[in-house]
C-alpha cells in the first residue's frame, strides 16, 4: 500500500523536474495579430537595431532588452527567417535578456512558427513543440494581410547556445532555424 501511495508522488516530482528542465526560455503576453504590409514596415522601423557582424551572420543586442521583428523568408526562400534583413542570423543576447518579438508569417501557402529551444541542429523532421516555447503555428497570408504573433521572451540565465526553429513538420530539418547565443 505504501509503495502505491509513493508512486503518484514520484511521478509528479519527475514530471515537474522534466518541465522545469526544458524551460530554458519563458514566454509571456502572447497575442495573435493581423498585419498589413505598411504596419509590418512600421514595426521594422521601431525594432531595436542590433550590431550586425562583418560576415552578416550574427546580430548582437548589447542591452538587457530588445524589440525584434522576425518574418518568414522571401518567396524564393520560405524555409528561413529574416531578422534585420539577414537570413537565419545568430542572435547574441545577454543572459536573462527580455526580447519583445513580433513574428509575422509572410508565406502565401504554408504554416510557420517561431519556437525557442535548447535543442541544437540537426533537427528531426518531426521536431514538434515539446521542450520549446514561442508562437503558435501561424496561417499563411490572406489577401493583403499577414498573420502574426507578438510575445515577450526571456532568455535563459545559463550562458550557451540555443536555437530558434519552425516546429512545423519538416521545416527545421529543411533549414528553418537559427542559433541564439546567450552571453
C-alpha positions in Angstrom: 0.0 0.0 0.0 2.8 2.4 0.9 4.6 1.8 -2.5 1.3 2.6 -4.3 1.0 5.9 -2.4 4.5 7.0 -3.2 4.3 6.1 -6.9 2.0 9.0 -7.8 4.1 11.4 -5.8 7.2 10.2 -7.6 5.5 10.6 -11.0 4.5 14.2 -10.1 8.1 15.0 -9.0 9.6 13.6 -12.2 7.0 15.5 -14.3 7.8 18.8 -12.6 11.5 18.3 -12.9 11.2 17.5 -16.6 9.1 20.6 -17.4 11.4 23.0 -15.5 14.5 21.4 -17.1 13.1 22.2 -20.6 12.0 25.7 -19.7 15.2 27.5 -20.7 13.2 30.3 -22.2 10.0 31.8 -20.9 7.2 33.5 -22.9 4.6 35.9 -21.7 1.9 38.2 -23.2 1.4 36.2 -26.4 -1.3 37.5 -28.7 -2.2 36.8 -32.3 -2.2 39.8 -34.6 -3.1 40.5 -38.3 -0.6 42.7 -40.0 -0.7 44.8 -43.2 2.4 45.4 -45.3 2.5 49.0 -44.0 2.2 48.0 -40.4 5.0 45.4 -40.9 7.2 48.2 -42.3 6.4 50.4 -39.3 7.2 47.6 -36.8 10.6 47.1 -38.5 11.4 50.8 -38.1 10.7 50.5 -34.4 12.8 47.4 -33.9 16.0 47.6 -31.9 18.9 47.8 -34.3 21.4 45.2 -33.2 25.0 45.3 -34.2 25.5 43.2 -37.4 28.7 41.2 -37.7 31.0 41.9 -40.7 30.2 38.5 -42.2 26.5 39.3 -41.9 25.7 36.1 -40.0 25.2 37.5 -36.5 23.3 40.2 -34.7 24.4 41.3 -31.3 22.0 43.0 -28.9 24.1 44.6 -26.1 21.2 45.8 -23.9 19.1 43.9 -21.4 16.1 44.2 -23.7 15.4 44.5 -27.4 12.5 44.6 -29.8 12.7 42.2 -32.7 10.7 41.7 -35.9 11.0 38.2 -37.3 9.4 37.3 -40.6 9.4 34.2 -42.7 11.8 34.3 -45.7 11.1 35.8 -49.1 9.0 33.8 -51.6 12.1 32.1 -53.1 13.4 31.1 -49.6 10.4 30.4 -47.4 12.2 27.8 -45.3 14.0 30.6 -43.5 13.6 33.6 -41.2 14.6 37.2 -41.8 15.7 39.4 -38.9 17.1 42.9 -39.8 17.4 41.6 -43.4 19.6 38.7 -42.5 18.8 35.0 -43.2 18.6 32.9 -40.0 21.2 35.0 -38.2 22.9 34.0 -35.0 21.3 36.2 -32.3 23.6 37.2 -29.5 21.9 38.4 -26.3 22.7 38.8 -22.6 21.6 36.2 -20.0 18.1 37.0 -18.8 17.6 39.5 -21.7 14.0 40.4 -22.4 13.1 40.2 -26.1 9.8 41.7 -27.3 9.1 39.8 -30.5 6.7 40.4 -33.4 6.7 37.3 -35.6 5.0 37.5 -39.0 4.3 34.7 -41.5 4.6 36.3 -44.9 4.3 33.0 -46.7 1.3 32.6 -49.0 0.8 28.8 -48.7 2.4 27.3 -45.6 2.0 27.4 -41.8 5.1 28.6 -39.9 6.0 29.0 -36.2 8.9 30.6 -34.2 9.9 28.5 -31.2 12.9 28.7 -28.9 14.6 25.6 -27.5 17.8 24.2 -26.0 17.9 21.6 -28.9 20.7 22.2 -31.4 20.8 21.2 -35.2 20.5 18.8 -36.9 16.7 18.6 -36.3 14.3 15.8 -36.7 11.6 16.2 -39.4 9.0 15.9 -36.6 10.6 18.1 -34.0 7.3 19.3 -32.6 6.9 21.8 -29.8 8.0 19.7 -26.7 10.8 21.4 -24.9 10.3 24.7 -26.7 8.3 28.0 -26.2 7.2 30.6 -28.7 4.5 31.2 -31.3 1.7 29.0 -32.4 1.6 27.8 -36.0 0.5 30.8 -38.0 -1.6 30.6 -41.1 -0.3 31.8 -44.5 -1.2 35.3 -45.6 -4.8 36.0 -46.6 -5.4 38.7 -49.3 -3.1 41.5 -48.3 -2.9 40.6 -44.6 -0.3 38.6 -42.8 -0.9 36.6 -39.6 1.5 37.2 -36.8 2.0 36.8 -33.1 3.5 39.2 -30.5 5.1 37.9 -27.4 7.8 38.6 -24.8 10.6 36.1 -24.5 13.0 36.0 -21.5 16.4 34.5 -22.4 17.9 31.8 -20.2 20.2 32.7 -17.2 22.6 30.0 -18.3 25.1 31.1 -21.0 25.4 28.9 -24.0 24.0 28.1 -27.5 20.3 27.6 -28.1 18.1 27.5 -31.2 15.1 29.2 -32.7 13.1 26.9 -35.0 10.0 26.4 -37.0 8.2 23.4 -35.4 6.0 22.7 -38.4 6.8 19.2 -39.6 10.0 19.1 -41.8 10.7 22.8 -41.6 13.6 22.9 -39.1 15.1 19.9 -40.8 14.9 21.8 -44.1 16.9 24.7 -42.6 14.3 26.9 -41.0 16.3 27.6 -37.8 18.9 29.8 -36.3 21.1 30.0 -33.2 20.7 32.2 -30.2 23.8 32.7 -28.2 23.4 33.7 -24.6 26.4 35.5 -23.1 
